[in-house]
Amino acid sequence: MNISSAIVHIVPARLDEACAALAGMPGVEIHARSPEGKVVVTVEHDDTESATKCYVALHGAPGVAAVAMVYQYCDEESDTQEVQA
């Protein structure tokens, strides 16, 4: 599981268009937005690779000028097993 939050900076004239694109992305939830173009989102995916691809997609959304990750939590099960002697 990979959960993170970010502030997405959007050109104000394209705010509605960009928010519609962000809201349509799997795992992305919009929590707040300002008329100046700052949008607070969370990103939740099953693994780090999916989350990384989502951040690339955030950067490519229409009107997005920048994406700043604020918080990230990752809880992936280890592939190693404990061995008792």
Secondary structure as GFF3:
##gff-version 3
##sequence-region A 1 85
A	DSSP	beta_strand	2	10	.	.	.	ID=ss1
A	DSSP	three_ten_helix	12	14	.	.	.	ID=ss2
A	DSSP	alpha_helix	15	23	.	.	.	ID=ss3
A	DSSP	beta_strand	28	33	.	.	.	ID=ss4
A	DSSP	beta_strand	38	45	.	.	.	ID=ss5
A	DSSP	alpha_helix	48	60	.	.	.	ID=ss6
A	DSSP	beta_strand	64	74	.	.	.	ID=ss7
###
